[in-house]
Amino acid sequence: MGNKNVVLASFILFLMAVILALTYHLCSVPRVQIIILQASDLQSFHEEKDAIRPSKDKTERVPMLQQLYLTFRDNNKKGSKNEQIIQSTSQCSVIDDAHKFDCYPEALTDKAKCEARGCCWQIPHSGSFQNQEKNPINRPMGVPYCYFPTNFPGYKTGLKAITPTGFSVALNRNTTAIYPDDVLNLVMDVRYETDYRLRIRIFDPKNARYEVPLNTPKVTKAAPTQKYSVVVSKTGDPFNFAVVRKMLTPADKPAVLFNTSGAAPVIFADQFIQLSTFLPSKFLYGLGEHRGRLLQSMDWRRLTMWNRDQAPHDPDTGTNLYGHHPFYLMMEDGGRSHGFFLLNSNAKETVLQPAPALTWRTIGGILDMYMFMGPSPGEVVQQYTEVIGHSFMPPYWSLGFHLCKYGYHSVNETMEVVKRMQEAKIPQDTQWNDIDYMEKYRDFTTGITKFGNQAAMVDKLHSMGMHYVMIVDPGISNKSPSPYPPYDVGTKMDIWIKDSTGKPLVGKVWPGNVVFPDFTNPKTTDYWTQMTKAFHDKVKFDGMWIDMNELSNFFDGSLTGCQENKYDNPPYVPAVLGDHLKSRTICASAQQNASLTYNVHDLYGLTETMATYQALKTVRGTRPFVISRSTFAGQGQYGGHWSGDNFARYEDMALSIPEMLNMNMFGISMIGADICGFHDDTTEQLCQRWQQLGAFYPFSRNHNDLGKKAQDPAVFSDAMKNSTRKALTTRYILLPYLYTLFHKSNAMGETVARPLFFEFPHDTNTYSIDDQFMLGSALMITPVLTKDTTKLNTYFPATVWYDFATGNRIMGNGSRMSVDAPLDAINLYVRGGNILPMKAASMTTTESRKNNFNLFVALNGTGQAEGGLFWDDGETIGTHESGTFNMIMFMADKNTVTSGVMKAGYTGENMKLEFLYIAGVDAQPKTVTVNGGTAQFKYDSNNKTLMVYLPLVDLLKPFTVKWM
């Protein structure tokens, strides 16, 4: 018996030692991994059909929602790149540099300042670090010398309670952190909005703070099932949370998508909010608007958001440009993806580090977060645009080619360019004018004496089946001789942005001193509509190009500067160009109807676009067409974007592709770059290659700067004219396909231009490709992006592809192949399994819409294909809602092509099908029939293609084509 007692006592001592060891690790390891999701102590929840449901007693407090179970692994033994080395028991122990979170982001510091903040100081022992060459704003990036200790005081998890939409958690702290005016008590509100969409808000429950006035879906009850779990630390423990993708199949493992455990602590002060998280992979996209590659580098990269009039020419430094899009898409293991959106419009920065991890820092508002479960990349964007709004449906004419130059000084000079294009027989739909047309650069005026009869010019363009767009800037001259209605009416309506003293803030742009309309004021939409109508009564323009709306200002702040206050001089300024919020814009303390400019500055482009869209809708009565330089989340619902003042360089041409793909992820489908470059003089070869690429931008416009030589395609050699004509003719042939893509974007939130990995998410080789792209799911564009190049190393994902020009079949195997890329052409490939609707090209869309339809049928490996056509009158608002459209589906199977008429609501023009071009027909047919009758055909035995000539089949009736 005694021996048994000894054994029992020894066993108890052993268990105590194990518990102490685990406790030791729990306190010392800075990062935790969640490996078990369900806790046993879920007293206030019942598990039912994989959904967490509240108990009947909704007043009962939840002592624990879900518990974090922890595992600790030796990095050296397991070799995991996501686990760090623990070398010391100290809270400042030397850990993997990739897991250090910056505790002193303001600027270079020293050990004394760092430790005075309660942080750890250590010279990095690997990788890039902060004493590297400084970037232009003296914010070095790399491994931080000063980093957060594992025991930095933060919020504690408080009581949890069930809500109709999910649950809430109280967060409390009793010590101040780093920045003034800490908010000591917060609430985390978790909302299960849909099975695939999660919303988490962290805010001050006692004091209302600014929130972005974006019209997002309203949810009143939790989704009954969810594809995600939200895991929160125990009551009384340091606050952290994670979002976990639930298992989709029995063979799956839960995926931790967002995990704050072991990252930098949450900080929530009046003018500094920080949230850090570990990420499940390094394949991260989005976070715009910035210059750089499509796949974001996780090597200590800082991305700043504070809209600025800044030409995108700097090296890939993450500096702030025209737009603000705090959304990212991440590819996970197994080809799945998810998205994250921080609904916050204040100045902010996002830091990416190799762990991989991400830190958000913003200087106002609240943390209002959405997560989208996908799981495909396309579904992530669809789910995101459900929140911010689908892309607008453009007028058909806007899909044609546009031409502009800053420096068309007169009507005669403008029309001379149009004449050149006509004589060269290069398609063109729309002529634009920059500020040259204005009287002394004042909005809503024409310089009749200098520029000429603008109204007569526009009437002439309309008679040619063309359209006209002109630039309008937001700054309204306050020094113009009266009467000047844009200023006089605006002053009477009291719609100007005010300075901190309540007087109209005076800035400076092209006309000199100006005041700025406050587009957050509902009265301003009426004002803008009045000004638009008054000018349209004189000049029948078709669309508006709104520029300088970041807000751009040639003064820093205002004519009289900015006051010394906490908004113009906040305790922390993100890494903005110019080091100050007022740099090249207005004072942050300026007063607007919705809030201070400090909060709504980056909404200016969006709100002006909304007002312009409404003005055009009211004045013209047809679909508005608006192109804006400044953007925010939701912009695509009202207008498009161009990538700004780029340069005539091959690098800029190449970087226009990731810009275009990112904007499509941000819900802005109508996007393009200034073809051939805005700044600097282009060269013929560069412009030739850029015209080929630009022919397949969703928004295709050539534009360049004042004083630079003309670069319209017709000014170059015959060879250049011929290749541009060929590229644009191909675009016009494919416009029915492109128009259908825009309909899908408008109706369903799909992208128009997309990266290859959207279509091939299981092919990790595609994750970093941004020198090729897809238009829809069917067409791959492979441009030449370097000088003197006539061979391309093109990546072909593992499926059947067809050369669009020849129909030649290419068997993709998930590798790159060397292909010819002659100077006079751009290589396009149709993906097997797709049917593309087409029309013969003409000089304008007005003429091409009169032509018959054709189909490109690209058979897959089993002889099948499918596609569709959306068609309406191209300009009426709301045709999808009113049913005045046609929707036709096309199917191919073995040796048959058929159609199905899903909707026949528009009979206003020709809907005849003239021929079918079928690629992938291995043997020459003996006969071809159309609806049972004999049809003429031509077979190409070299390329295995079949051309079938039809007796003008009516597309509004089903047809069947067979070959035998």
N, C-alpha and C positions, 0 to 999 in steps of 0.2 A: 504493500500500500504506500509506503514511504517513497519507494522508487517511482511509483506512478505519480505521486505528488510532485516529485522533482522533475519528472518528464513534463508534466502539465505546466509547472511554473516556467520551465525552460521554453516551452512552446509559446506561452503567453508573452514572455520577454521577447521572443523572436518576432511575434506579431507586432508588438509595440515598436520594435526597431524598424520593421518594414513600414509601419504607419509614419514614424518619424522621418524616415528617408523620403517617403512620398511627399510629406508635408514640406520638407526641405526643398525638394524639387519644385513643388508648386509655387513656393515663394521666390525661387531664384531664377526659374526659366522665364525669359521675357516673352516667348511666343508659345501659344498653345495650339494644338490641332484638335479639331472636333471630329471624333470618329464614331460616336454613338449619339443618336439624336433624341430618342425618347427616354424620358425620365420616369421613374416609377411613382414619384410623388406628384401626381397631376390631379389633386383632389377636386379642383373646380372644373375639370374638363372630362368629357367622355370621348373616347376614340370611336368613331363610327365611319366606316367605309373610307378610311385613310384621310378623314377630315377631322380637325380639332373643333369640337362644338362646345358651346357653353352649357353648363348645367342649368337645370330649371331655376335654381336659386341664383338669379343674376346679380343679387346684391352681395353675394359672398365674395370676399377678397381672395385673390389667387396667390397663395404663398410662393408658388414656383410655377412658371409657365412651362419651361423646358430647361433641363440642367445640362451644363457643359461637362461632358466627361473628357478627361484629359489623358493624353498619352505622351510619353517623352521617349525620344529615340536618340541614339548616339549617331550623330551625323557621319562620323568616320566609318561606323559599321554599316549604316544603311546607304550612305552615298547619295542621299536625297539633296537636291539643290535647293529645296524649299525648307530645309531644317538647318539651324545654325549650331555652331560649336559653342559649348558652354565650358569656359575655362576657369571660372572663378565664382565664388559665392557672392561677391560684391554686386550691389545694384548697378554699378558701373563696370561690370566685368567686361573683358574684351570679347565681344561677340562678333559674329560675321558682319563685316562692314555694311553689307547690303541691307541689314536689318536695323540700322541706326536711323532714327527719325530726327530731323533737324529741330533743335530747340532754340536756335537763334537765327531765324530766317531773314532778319532785317538787312544785315550786311556782314562784312568781316568783323570778327570779334576777337577777344582774347580770353585766356583762362579765367582771369578774375571776374570778368563780366559774365561769363558762362556759369561759373559756379555760384555767383551771386544770385543767379536766376534759379538755382537749385538743380542745375543740369550737370551732365558729365562732360569732361574734357579729355580728349584723347586724339593723338595724331593717328590718322588712318594707317593701317598696315598693309593695305592692298588696294588695287584699282585706282581709278581717278579720284582726286580729292580736291578740297576747296582752295588750295594754294596754286591751282592751275591758272592758266591765263584767264584774266577776268573778261566777262562779256561786257557789251557796251554800257550796261547800266550798273556796273560794279556789283553784280550779284553773282558771285562765283557758284558754280554747281559742281557736285561731286560728293564724295563721302563727307558728311559733316564732322567737323572737329567737335562741335558742341551738340550733344544729343540727349534725348530724354532718358532718365534712369527708369528702371522698371517699377520703382515705388513712387513716381512723381504723383503728388496728391491730385486726385480728380474726383469725378462724381461717383457716388455710391448708388447702387440700385435700390430704389424704394419700393413702395407698395404697388402691386399690379392689380388691374381691374378689367373686367370684361366690358366691352362697348358694343353697340349694335354692328359696327363695321370691323371689329377685331378685338384689340385690347390696348390698354395704355399702361405706361410705367412712369412712376415718379422718379426723378433723378435729383439728388441732393448733394451739395458739398458745403463744408463749413470753413474752407480756406480759400483765399483768393489765389488766382493763378499768376499770369504774367502781365496781362494787359488790363487797363483800367475798366471799371464798371462791370465787373463780373456779374453774370446772372447766376445766383446760387441755387435756384430751384427751377428745374425744367420739367417738361412732360414729353415723353416719347409716345406718339400716337401711331399705332400700327393698324393699317387698313388693308383687309383682304378684298381689293376692289373687284378683281376677276380671278379666275383660276390661274391666269398667266401674268396678272399685273398686281404688283404689291406697291403700296405707298407708305412711307414712313416719314412722319413729321416730328422734328425736335424743336421745341419753341418755349418761350417764356409764358407761363399760364397767367401771370398777373398783369403784365404790361403788353399791350398790343404793339407789335412791331410790323414794319413794312413787309408785305408779301406781294409777289408778282401778280398783277391783275390779268393773268392769262385765263381764258375761258376753258377750263379743263372739265372732264366728265365728273358729274356729281353722283356719288354713291351713298346710299342710305342704309345698306345692310351688307354684311360680309358674304362673299362668295361661298357657297356651300362646300365646295371642294377647292383645294389649291394644289398647285404643282410645286410648292415651295413650303418651307418651314422657317419661322423666325425664332431664333434661339437667343435668350437673354440670360445674363448672369443672375445668380441667386440674390434675393433680397439681402441687403447689407454688405454684399461684396462690391469690389470696384466694378463700375459699369462697363460692360462690353456687350456686343451682340453680333450675331452672324445670320446670314441668309443662306439657306441650304436648298439646293434643288433636290426634290424627292426622287426616289427611284422610279424610272419610267418603265423599266422591265425588270423581271426577277433577277436578271443577270447584271443589272446596273449596280453601281455604288452611289450613295448620295454624294453630291458635289457641293463643296463649300464655295459659294460665289462671292461672298462679302464677309470679312471676318476682322473685327476691330480688336480682338484679343491679342495683347502683346504689342500692338501698334502704339503710336503716340496717343496720349489721352485726349479725350474730347475737351475742347476749350470753347466756351461760349461767353464771350464778353460783348459789350454793346457794339464795338467796332472791330472785333476780331473773333471769327468763328473758325474752328479747325476740326476736321474729322479725318482720321487715317484708317486705312484698311489694307489687309493683305488680299492678294488676288490669286485666282486659281491658275493663271497662265500668263505668258508674256505677249500674247497675241491680242493687242489692244489697238482699236481704231477710233477715230473721231476726235473730240475735244478741239473744236474749232473756234475761230478761224485762224489757222497758222500756216506758215510756209513749210513744207517738208514732205517726206515720203508718206505713203498711205499707212504702213505699219509703223506705229509709234515706237520710238526707242525707249526702253526702260532704263537706260544707262544715265540716271540722274538728270532727267530732263524736266525743265520747268516751263509750263505753258500758261501764259498770262491772258486774261480776258478783260478788256476795257476798250470799247470800240474807239478806233483812232483812224484818222486820215493818214495812212501810212502805206506807201508803195511796197508791195511784197518782194523786196529785192535783197534783204539782209540774208546772211547765212542762216542755216536752220537753227535759230536760237530760241524759238518759241515765243518771240515777242508778239505783242498785241497788234492785231490788224483790224479789219473793218467789222467783223462779226463776232457774236458771242453765242456759243453753242456748247453748254456744259453737259454733253451726252457722249457716252462711249459705248462701243460694241466690243465684246470680247469673245474670241473663239476658245472653247474648252476642249478637253480631251474627247475623242469620239465624234468630232465634227459638230458638236452642239455649240450653241452660243447664247448669250444673254446680253441685255442692255441696261444701262444705268443713266438716269437723268436727274440732275440737281436743279430744281426749279428755283433759281436765285439769280437776280439780275445785277447784283452789286459787283464792284470790281473784285476780281478773284484770280487765283492762280492754282494750278494743279501740278503737283510734283510727282513724277514717276521715278521709281527706284528699283534696282535689280532683284529685290527679294523674291517675287515681284510684289510691289506695294504701291499704293497711291495715297496722296494726301490732298484734301481740299482745304483751301484757305480763302475765306471771303470776309469782307469787312462790313457786312450788314445783312439785314433780313433775317431769315430763319433757315434751318436745314429742312428742305422739303424734297424728299427723295422718292423717285420711282424706280422700280426694277421690273424688267420685262424678261420672261422666261423663254421666249422663242418657241421651240429650240433651234429653228433654222435662222440664219442671218436675215433672210427676207421677212420672216415672221417677226423678228425683233423690231425691224423698221416699221412694219405694219402696226405693231402694238404701240410703238412710240408715237406714230402719227395719229393714232386714235386719241392720244392725249393732247397733242399740240395742233392737230388739224392736218388733213390731207392736202396735197398740192392742188393749186387751182387748175381749172381746165382752160388751157390757152386757146385763143382763136387759131384756126388752122393756118392763116397766113403767117403767123408768128413763127411757124416751123420752117419757113423759107430762109433764104440767105439775107443778112442785114449788112449794110455798109455805112461807115461813118468816118469822120476825121475831124479833130480839133484843128480848124484852119481852113474850112470851106467858108471863105469870107463873104460870099455873095450867093444869090440865087443862081447866077450864071455859072459860077464855079461848081456849085453843087450839081446842077443839071448836066454839066459837061462830063462829070464822072458817070452819071447815069447813062449818058449817051455812049461813053466808051464801053461800058458793060454791055449795052445793047448791041453795039457793033461787033463786039467779041463773042456774042451769043453765049454769055455766061449768065446763068440764072441769078436773078436778084428779085426779092420781094419787097424789101423795105429800105428806104433811104432815111438816114438820120442827120440831125444837125446838133453840134455842140453849142456852147454859149455864144458862138459867132453871130447867131441870128438876132440876139437881143439888142435893145437900145441901151448902151452903156452897162451891159450885163445885168439888167434888171429883169426879174421874173415877169412873165405874162406881158411882154412887150416885143415888138419887132422893130429893128433898126431900119426903117424904110429907106432912108437916104443912103446908108452904107450897104445894107444887105440886099435890099430890093423887095419885090412883091412876094412875100412868103406865101400868102394865101393863094395866089395864082399858081405858084410852083406846086403846092400840094394838090390843087385841083388837077393840074397836068399829070402828076404822078397817079392820081386816082383813075384818070382816063386811060392810063397805060396798064391798069390792073394792079398797080403797086400801092404801097402804104407808106405812112410817114410817122416818125417818132422824133420828138425833140427833148432836150434836156431841160429840167427845172430844178433849181437849187432851193433849199428851204429859207436861206437868208433873204429878208425883204429890206430893200434900201429905205432908210429913214431920212435920207438927205435929198430925195428926188423932189423936183418942183411939183407943187400941188396943181391940179389934182393927179394923184397917183393912187388909184383905188386899192391896189394890194396893201399899201400902207395905211391909207385913210380908213378903209373899211375895217382892217384888223385892229386899228387903234380904237375905233368906235365900238367894236365888239369886245375889246379888252381880252385879246387872245395871245398876247406876247408872253414869252417866258420872262419872269421877273428876277432881278438880282435880290440879294439878301435884305435889301432895304425896301423892297416892294416896287421898285421902278423897273421899266422894261430894260432888260440886260442888253447892252450894245456890244456886238462883236464886229468882226471884219472879215469879209470874203471878197469875191470878185467885184461887186459894184462899189466897194468901200464899206463904210459903216452900215451895219444892218441890225435888225431885230429878228427874233426867231419865233415862228408860230409854235404854240404849245399843243402838240397833237394828242396829249392825254386829256385835253379839255374837249368835251363833246361839242362845244360851239365851233371848234376849229374845223371839224369836218364840214359843217355848213359853210364856213368861210372859204375853205379850200374848194368846195364845190362851186361856190359863186365865182371865184377867180378862174377856175377851169372852164366854166360855161362861158364867161365873158370872153375869154381868149378863143375858145372853140367856135364861138359865133363868128369870129373873124377868120380863123385858120382851122380847117377841118382835120386836125391831126387825129391819128388812130391809137396812139399809145404814148406813155410818158416814161421818161428815163429820169429817175430821181437820184441825185448825186450829193456829195458833201454832207450827208446826213448822219455822221457819226456822233455828235455834231462836230463838223470841222469849223475851225476858227483860226484866223491868222493872228489873233491876239492869244496870249495865254490867260484864259479866264474871261476878261472883258476889257473894254476900253479903259476902265478905271481899276483894273486888277480884281483881286478877290480879298474878302475880309479875312482876318486872322480868326479862324474858328475851327472847331473839331471836324467839320466836314471838308473844308478845303485843306486842312492839315491834320489828317487822322493819325492816331498813334502808330498805325502800321499801313504802309502803302505797298500793295503788290508790285511785282517787278515790271511796272509799266515803262514804256519808252518816255523819256523826259523826266523820270523820277517823281513827277507830281501829277495828280489827277487832272489838273487844269491844263496840262501841256497840250497845245493845239486844239483845245476845246473850251467849253464854257466852265464857269465856276461850279464846283460840286454843291455849293450852298445855294445855287439858283433855285427859285421856287417854280414848281409846275403844279398843275391841278391835281395830279395823282399823288405826288410826293415831291421831296427834294430831288434835284438832279443827281445827287449822291446815290439815290436809289434807282431812278428811272432813266439815267443817262443812256444806257445801252438798249433801251426800248424805243429810242427816237426813230431809227430807221423803220422798225416794225410799225409803229403807230402812224408814221407818215405814209407808209405803203398802204395801210388799212384805209386811211383817209383818201389817198389817191385812187385806190381801187373803187371805193364808194363813189367818188366824184365822177370817174369815167363811166361807171355803171349808170349813174343818174343822167349824165350829159349825153352819152352816145347811145345808151340803151342796148348795147351789145357787150360781149365779153371783154372785160378790161385786160389790157396788157401793160404791166408795170415791171420795170427792171430797176432794182435798188442796189446801191453799193453797200449800205450798212444793213445788217440783219441780226435777228434774234430768233430763238426757237418759236416756231409758228409762222415765220415769214412766208414759207412756201404756200400757205393757204391763200395769200393775196397777191403774190408776185414772185418774180425770179431775181436772179443775182448774176453779176459778172464779177470776175475775180480781181478787178481793179487795175491799177496802173502798173502792169507788168513791163518787162523789158524784152527787146528783140534779141533774145539769146536762146540757144538750144536748151539750156537748163530750165528756163521759164516755160518753154513749150512742154518739156517733159513733166514739170511739176504741175502743169495745168490738169493732168489726168487725176492725180490724187485729190486735188482741189474739187474737181467735178464729182468724183466718187464720194468724197466726204459730204458735200452738199446734198447729194441724193440721200445719204444716210440721215442727214438732218431734216429731211422732208422738203427740200428745195429741188424740184426736178428740173426746172427751167434754169439751167446754169451753163455758162461758157466763159472762155477767156478771150481777151482781145487778140484775135488771130493776127499773126505776124509780129505782135508786140506793140505796146503803146509808146514806151520811151525808146529812144535811140533809133537810128536808121537800120532797117532790116536789110538783109541780102536776098537775092532772088532765090537761092537754094533753100534758105531757111523759110522764106515765105511760101515757097512751093510746098515744102513738107508740112508746114503749119496749116496751109489751106486744105491739104488732104486730111489732116487730123481734125481740123475745125469743122469740116463738112459733116462730122459725126458727133460734134457737141450737141446736146439737146438745144442749146441756144447758140446759133452760129452767126457771129458778127466779126468783121474786120474793122479795126479802129486804131488810129495812132495820133500822136501828139502834134501840137503846134510847132511849126518850124522844121518838122521832119519830112523827108521826101515822101511823096505819094506812094502808097502800097496797095491800092485797090488792084485786084488781079489783072485788070485790063491794061495796066500801065507797064507790064513786064513783057518779056519776049513771047513769041508765038508758042514756044514749048511750054512756058509757064501757063499761058492762057489755056492751052489744050489740056494740060493735066488738071488745072482747077475746074475747067468745064466738065471734065470727066468725073471728078470727085463730087461736084455739086449736082451733076445730073444723076449720079447714083443716089445721093441723098434724096432728091426729088422723087426718084423711082420708089424709094422705100418709105415715103411719107405716110402712106396708109398704115404701115407697120408701126412707125414712130407715133402716129396719132393714136393708135390703139393702145400703145404703151402709156401715153399720157392719160388716156381714159382710165386705165387700170390704176395709175398713180392717184388720180383724182377720186375714183370710186372706192378703191381698196387699199390705198397707201403703199402700193408697190413702188420700187425704184424704177427709173427709166434707164439710166446708166448705172452699172453695178460692177464691183470687182469680180474676178473669176471665182473667188472662194464662195461667193453667194450661191453660185450654181454647182460648185464642187466642194462642199464643206468638208468632205472626208479626205480630200487630197491636200495634205499639208504643204505640198510644193506651191500651191496657189496662194498661200497666206501672205507672201511678201511680194507678189507680182503686181506692179502698178505701171508697167510699160505696155500693157494690153488691157482691154476692158470689154465688157459685154454691154450691148444695147438689148435690154430685155433678156430673155433666156435663150434666144435663138441666134444672135449675131455677135461674133467676136471681131473686134477691131484691133489691128496690129500695126501701128504707125511706125515710121522711121523717125527717131528722135535725136540722131547724131549726124554730124556733118560727113559728107562724102561716103555715105553708107548705101550700098546696094544689095546687101545680104542681111537677113535677119535670123536670129536664133530664137525662133518662135516656140512658145510652150503650147502643146496640144494636150489638154486633159484626155483621159482615157475614154473616148467615145468616137463616133464617126463624125467627120467634118467635111464640108464641101467648099471649095474655092468659089466665092460668089461670082467671079468673072467668067470662069470656065466650067464650073460644075464638077471639076475633078475631085475624086474622093480621096480623103486623107484619113488613115486609121491612127487616131491619137492613142498613145500608150503612156501618158503621164510623164513625158520627157520633152526636151527641146529638140527641134529639128531645124536644120539650116534650109532657108527658103529664099528665093530671089525676091528682091524688093527694088524694082526699077524706079528710076527717078520720076517717071510719069504716072505712077499708080500707088495706091494704098491697098494693102492686102486685107480683104474681108473674108470671113469664114462663117458659113451657116452650119449650125449644129444639127446633126442628124436627129430626126424625130420631130421636126418643126415645119410648119407651113407659114410662109410669109406673104401677106397681101401686098400688092404693089400697084402702081399706075405708071404709065408712060410719062416722062418728064416734059415740062415746057419751061418757058422763061420765067413764069410766075405761077404761084399756086392758083390764082384766079383762072388761068388757062389749063393747068394740069388737072384740076378737078373735073374738067369736061371730058377727060380721056377715060378710056375703058380700064377696068381692073385686070390684073394678072396675078398668078400665084406661083411662088417658088416652093416646090414640094421637096423637102430634104428627107429622104427615107433613112430610118435608123437600121441597125443590123438585122432586125426582123421584118423589115419592109413596112414599118408603120411611121406615121407622123400625124401631128395635129396642130391647129392654129386657129386664129379668129380674127374678125374684123369688126371694129366699132366705127359707125359712120353716122354723121348728122350734117347739118348745114354749115358747121364750122364756125359759127359766130353767135348763135342764139344762146342766151343764158339759161341754164337749167334744163337742157334737152333730156338728160338722163332721168331727171325727176318727172318731167312732163310726158315722157315716153315717146318723144319725137326723134327717135333714132333707130338705126338698124344694128342688129347684132347677129352675125353669121359665124357659125363654127364650121371648120373644115377638118376632115378626117381622111387618113390614108391607111390602107391595110392590104398588104401584099400587092395586088395589081389593080387596086381600086381607089379612087378618090371620090368622096361624097361630101355633101354639105348639109347643114341643118340650120334652118332659119329660126333663131331664138326670138327675134323681135323684128317686125317690119313696120316701123312707125314713121319712117321718113321716105317720101316718094318724090321729093322736090328736084331730083337730078338723076343723071345717068347711073345705073347700077348694073352695067353689063360686064360680063367676064369674057375676055378675048382669047387668052391662051394660058396654058399650064406649062411650067418648066419643071420637070421631074428629074431629080438627081438620085442616082443609086439604082438605076434599072440595069440589071446585069446582062440581060439578053434582049436582042432586037425583037420587038413585037411584030406579029403578023397583021394584027388588026387593032384599031382603037375605036371605041364607041363612046358617044356622049348621049346620055339618056336613051340608049338603045340604037341611036343612029350613027352611021359611019362618020368618022372625023379624020381630017388630014393630020399627019404627024411627020416628025423628022427625028431620026435616032443618030446619036453620035457614039460610035462604038469605042472611040478612044477614051472619052470621058464618062461613058455609060450614062448619058443623059437623054431624056425624051422630051421633045417639044410637041405639045398637042395644040392645034389651032381649032378654036371653038367657033361655032356659029352664033356668037354673041349671046351667051347664056344669061338669063335674068337671075341675078344673085338673090333676088327676093323670093325665089322658088328653089326648092331643093334640086340638086343635080347629081348625076353619077357619071364618072368617067372610068372606063375599064380598058386595059390593054392585055392582049393575049398573044 
